[in-house]
Amino acid sequence: MNETTTGIEEKFLADLLRDIEENRLVLPTLPEVALKVRQVVDDPKTSASQIARIMGSDVALSARLIQVANSPLYRGRSPVDNLQTAISRLGNVLVRSLVTSLVMDQLHRGQSVRLKKRLTALWQHNTQVAAISHVLAAHFTSLKPDEAMLAGLVHDIGSLPILSRAEKVPELIDDEERLERIVARMHPQIGHLILKAWGFPTELVAVAAGHEYLQRNPDGPADYTDVVIAANLQSYHGTQHPHAQVDWKTVPAFARLGIDPELSITSEEETAVEVAEVQRLLTS
């Protein structure tokens, strides 16, 4: 790395940090329908018909929920052919996660060819972590699997503003090593800001902020951050990513979850099938 390229990286980081400190960083926003859905589904008194009325104007979203309700994971004795029945079958927590999933999918669609490739890879990673998180929560915790899936889906949300800004700096967007270094350093802090602005629950905001802190070992029971830390590491199993070199026995999240550090969820036939099915829900 020469002095000029180092200077570009340092300036990019300095500008990014200054905009964060001065509250000038442009954050992605949730569409109105998604905001309304998030607001109403947290109220246990909200009925499926009320949610359906809010979502009914969004054809793509409605079709997606009906599709998921008829998938192998959730279909019942009879097929679902309307939004209200789909919402009743899936439940409020999963509906909220799927709405966010559709929004996230749109946010990961880049404009330029260079950015599109990176965003596609990031979305693929996020959906895999979401699927592994769902399976880990279902098998090893009393946490809500659908909420764990959502946590995995948004854990890297802080990468998006960084990539968007880097697109305007050719020296960065074309240098994978330097860009990855900036993303790794800054995305937890920015992710925390985004999820807080979106009104996400405190425990999910904490996931964005803390999922890269592999030695995290707080008091209390296992939480969604533990799940995503383990799922994130498991997603890199067998790859060339630096996280693939981490010894899982040294990561407290595995012990906190009661997971055998020798167990790879994506390598065991039964759980690998479950992971694939959940990921298919998020990407099909």
Secondary structure as GFF3:
##gff-version 3
##sequence-region A 1 284
A	DSSP	alpha_helix	3	21	.	.	.	ID=ss1
A	DSSP	alpha_helix	32	41	.	.	.	ID=ss2
A	DSSP	alpha_helix	48	55	.	.	.	ID=ss3
A	DSSP	alpha_helix	59	69	.	.	.	ID=ss4
A	DSSP	alpha_helix	83	90	.	.	.	ID=ss5
A	DSSP	alpha_helix	92	107	.	.	.	ID=ss6
A	DSSP	alpha_helix	113	140	.	.	.	ID=ss7
A	DSSP	alpha_helix	145	154	.	.	.	ID=ss8
A	DSSP	alpha_helix	159	166	.	.	.	ID=ss9
A	DSSP	alpha_helix	170	173	.	.	.	ID=ss10
A	DSSP	alpha_helix	176	197	.	.	.	ID=ss11
A	DSSP	alpha_helix	202	210	.	.	.	ID=ss12
A	DSSP	alpha_helix	224	235	.	.	.	ID=ss13
A	DSSP	three_ten_helix	242	245	.	.	.	ID=ss14
A	DSSP	three_ten_helix	248	250	.	.	.	ID=ss15
A	DSSP	alpha_helix	252	257	.	.	.	ID=ss16
A	DSSP	alpha_helix	269	283	.	.	.	ID=ss17
###
